[in-house]
């Protein structure tokens, strides 16, 4: 049996067991009362009623299964079929009771319904139709309750499955969005780094070759980090150090960098490549618009359960150009998707001639393997 129908089968079975137990106890109690009043056989014995519900059980399962397969839309077409199923089930109630009594006691019970048995208040044939209708009415209501229970559970299951699929699609969309954001970084970074090396080829070929080796290491880390959502903070700092070293070799007389030792970094996980647009923005816009020396400083701090990543650079004027460019927008979007209100991002001139970008995010000590970026070999 399909796994999706097993819970439904269990619910219908438990419901029918409750109905059978209730009917058997009620009929047996009424049979005892009428016996003490010296009234004839108005109720079948409890064993016959138990067999009646046993015979009706597969019929109930079949009717419920067909009903759920039919559905209720369009209502004008499905409603008559649903009513027909209910009436067919209810109409079998009395015949299955006769069958149960016949299995246990032979044809005595049926004969008591056809003839005016001694002590019975009924006429020979008239009570049969009345008893049949009364039994069908009771079982029609019972079937209605059972079908409502099964339909309610089926609706709940469909809604739950729909929510699960919706959540899975939302996660897939989020992952695709994050991947697209990370992929925006790679071509942009590569273009700027190649320009850095290009400036050294004619003036110092040996230095350019050394920079190409460094660039290969940097690109391995860039591609590896771009495949996953999170990476170790130490790896991000190592990436930042490689990138800033390349830039410093190009602008040796103008650029000074300060990067924490990756080996001393806090044990934490951060979104992959989250520092890359910040340090790139610090170098490009820090050097733009003037010929003075520029300092780029990267700091990592922990405050209770919060990790603080801060990149600052000296600049000309109070606000650098491109402060709302693709790099900073990328960082804001990624933090909003991955952390929501738990992470903040600020970029502003805090002092004259100093631009500071700061990320505050939850301190993540552990992550599942599926979200981890494995660092490339150096």
Secondary structure, 3 states (H helix, E strand, C coil): CCHHHHHHHHHHHHHHHHHHHHHHHHHHHHHHHHHHCCCCCCCCCHHHHHHHHHHHHHHHHHHHHHHHHHCCCCHHHHHHHHHHHHHHHHHHHHHHHHHHHHHHHCCHHHHHHHCCCCCCCCCCCHHHHHHHHHHHHHHHHHHHHHHHHHHHHHHHHHHHHHHHHHHHHHHHHHHHHHHHHHHHHHHHHHHHHHHHHHHHHCCCHHHHHHHHHHHHHHHHHHHHHCCCCEEEHHHHHHHHHHHHHHHHHHCCCCEEEECCCHHHCCCCEEECCCCHHHHHHHHHHHHCCCCCCEEEEEEEEEECCEEEEEEEEECCCCCCCCCCCHHHHHHHHHHHHHHHHHCEEEEEEEECCEEEEEEEEECECCCCHHHECCCCCC
